[in-house]
């Protein structure tokens, strides 16, 4: 361990004392040291500290972390790998090999693990504070109203994104460091927050799927710290090394060996020679030992470079993945649905395993991937067909067991005679360490097509291998035909597993019934879609069922292959292709990057293209990048005859994409003053809750002489719960000096459950000194389910000088508010109207019937302020009994 000595001067040199510490001595208390989790950054060590009186060089990131961790008065006991483990290359990794098995114990027994994300650059510290506040109530009723008033929420999101893209989240060693900890704190600059609060805050941010998939694996581990039992010496993790490697293969490591060794502390596997850290061994040898440990009967045939192993094994195809979805309620989890085949039934796996599995951090899994059990393996693997071989996607997964049933064991003597056993050529690619490559998760796809089959393979062996692959895929296809969702899934098999030569797809086309649903699936698909469509036409010709729905699916195909599939349909069917108004509408609303090309093909190939008002409306509401170009194409095609109605302009005004303003400008450019801009159009713009809503309203103001700003328009702006609703209201105020602010407008603002609802109320107060705050307005505020509802109520209270019209209906709305802030609203009302707050039997009944998680708190507040005088009738007790989370209200 080290003692980080205190100093009052922040710029003073860092002084530490290195000392020995016995981890096995626990006594009756807990260990009082803290373990640091951080990234080294550059290998260079430009900074220095004083360690036991000597100069000791460290990386810049560690030096900054120690500066922030140093206290002014008290010493701090820390474990820091770069200081506590000999990192000298001359040691050849001997000390690291000894220390790595202790890492689990070190981090598990630490009083807390401190995650250092780096200094406060790019507003990282502010972003961390915001993540913390997103898990807390930002305002306590009765106190001065405060809320984050940043002029640009997009800038806030960028700060979150930059913080969560820091290297720490993708480093492989951090998984063990937080994965065994019982208390985690996250630190950026001087900001220091609890890890559990950090994870809860993350779930409330609207992060992109790519960013969420990047951080969710480690967030899952941080989130679990609160629930981990006290560490016992010699204990192990709960997940096999095969599963761990599959989960975290794209986390970065400085040394390739760490792709395995960094996960040992989380592993449930016992210590064996194959898993013992040996940095002196070449990576290829470590790679091979790991493969042989996970798949004992799998032979490693060759290595392609240093990150890819070519393997050969026998195994059983047990089924296919029908769907993959993220479980937003559980951090880092994905739910997959499995369709089992005949082999799974024959081996009794279908009866022992559920069809829905919840897997941790399985971002690489796709619909159509295959469940496979290799000979000798204890758990199934997830693999994917790539032309002439299978790629390993996840080495091992733990299926969800049915209650009281164990997985069947296949005896060795039964293996060779059992049906469904295939020879499976496999390729397993593990991305290189960061210092050797710049691989990202998408890099696997670029290597999938690399054939692992030796060029000198005998013809007979090649034919046998391809036959096994073809039989495996046809087995899956035929199984799917017997499932309820077979027709929609069969094409997924073709798309996922077909090679460019199409031999497997050809075989499937012969043996499988091709229905309209199958053709529709191909028409709307991306990868391999054109090739598959050609194969289907080759085998079915004029008998291929190409309906209006098929053409519609093609028109709405938003992949890069959509235009090519449409050309294939015209090439085979020409004028007989059913191109209806619905088809053109689908093309006009196609929000992919190539939707405009599909529309151009339809115009070129069809003599009388049916372009209706609904078609133009779809184009006006197109939120994709080609939306403006689609509108230009329609104008070029029909000019002044293009049917542009009020509904079309309304769709453009309500367009929720970034190109909505441009589409509206195109409409004005062609029609000018003749563009029908009605009250409904302005209302749609005022209610547009997307980031470009204000810009759409500005375009309307700039292009229209007399913009109809009615009470309904102002009401739509007041109720706009997007991040820019307050800006829209400000624009309307600038446009119209006498804005019609009615009771209905204030009511809409009071019921606005967005983050900027309170700011909208403040904006209205500035516009009109005396807002019409009626009982209905307060009732809307009391029933507001948003996070900032208490703040909105407080603003109204201050505006009216504490004189709010609080009726029985208002209190009833607050008592029945089942949001996390409902009880705070009720508490606020009591704090300001203790004596004469109308608490009737109906109010208590509403509280008793409250289905939210804070119902006990609501009842507690009522008892606190009314005590024995609270009217608890038989009806109240019935309401309590009928709601979830039952409690004894009579107590």
PEKA-V400095 format. One line per field, one symbol per residue. phi: phi as a letter, one per 30 degrees, with the letter a starting at -180 (. if undefined). psi: psi as a letter, one per 40 degrees, with the letter a starting at -180 (. if undefined). Layout:
phi = ???
psi = ???
This chain:
phi = .bcdddadddcdedcbbcbdbcdddcicccdccbcccacdidddbdcbbcchicdbdbddddddddddddcdbcdbcbcbedcdcdcddddhiddddddeddeeddddcdeaccccdkdddhidddddddddddccddbcejcddbadcddbeddddddeddddcdeedcdddddddcdcdcabbcbbicdbbddddedddddcddddddddddcdeddeddddedcddddceidbdcbddddddddcdcddbdbeeddcddcddcdddddbddcddbddddeeddedddddddbeccccdabchccbccbbacacdclbddabbdcddbdicbcbcccdcdddddcidddccddccccchcdddbdjdcdbcdeiddbdccbbdbicaccdcbeabcddddeibcddccdedddddddidcdbdbbccceddddcacdceddeedcedddddeddddddddddddddddddddeddddddcddcdddceddddddcdcddidddeddddccdccedddddddccceiedddddddddcchddddccedddddddcdccdceddddddddddchddddccedddddddcdcddbddddddddddccdbddccedddddddcdcddceddddddddddchddddccedddddddceccdceedddddddddchddddccedddddddcdcceceeddddddddccdbddccedddddddcdcddbeddedddddddbdcddccedddddddcdcddceedddddddddbdcddccedddddddcdcddcdedddddddddciiccdccedddddddcdcdecedddddddddcbddcddccddddddddcdcddceeddddddddcchddddccdddddddddcdiebdddd
psi = iihhiihdhdeiihhihhiihhdegdaeaiieiihhhiidbieigeiiihhfeihhhiiddddddddddhiddiihhihhdddehhehdeefedddddddeeddddddeidihhhheaafiffddddddddddeeihehhieihhhihghegdddddddddddeeiddeehddddddeeeiehhihhhbehhihddddddddeeigiiddddddeddddddddeddehihhhheiiaehidddddddfeeiiidhddedddeedeeieiihiddehhgeeiiddddddddddddgdehhhdihhbeehhhihiiihheaihdihiigdehheiihihhhiadddddeeddediiehihihffeeiiheihhihiheidiiihihhgceihhhdhdiihihiihehihihhideeddehiehihhhihhhhiiideeifiideddddedehhehidehidddddddddddddddddddddddeidfdddddddddddeiiddeddddddddeihhiddddddddeicheddddddddddddbeehggiddddddddeheidedddddddddddebeehghiddddddddeheieeddddddddddehdghghiddddddddeheidedddddddddddebeehghiddddddddeheieedddddddddddebeehggiddddddddeheideddddddddddehdghggiddddddddeheieedddddddddddhdghggiddddddddeheidedddddddddddhdgiggiddddddddeheidedddddddddddefeghghiddddddddeheieeddddddddddefddfhhgiddddddddeheiefddddddddddedbeehghiddddddddeiifhihde.
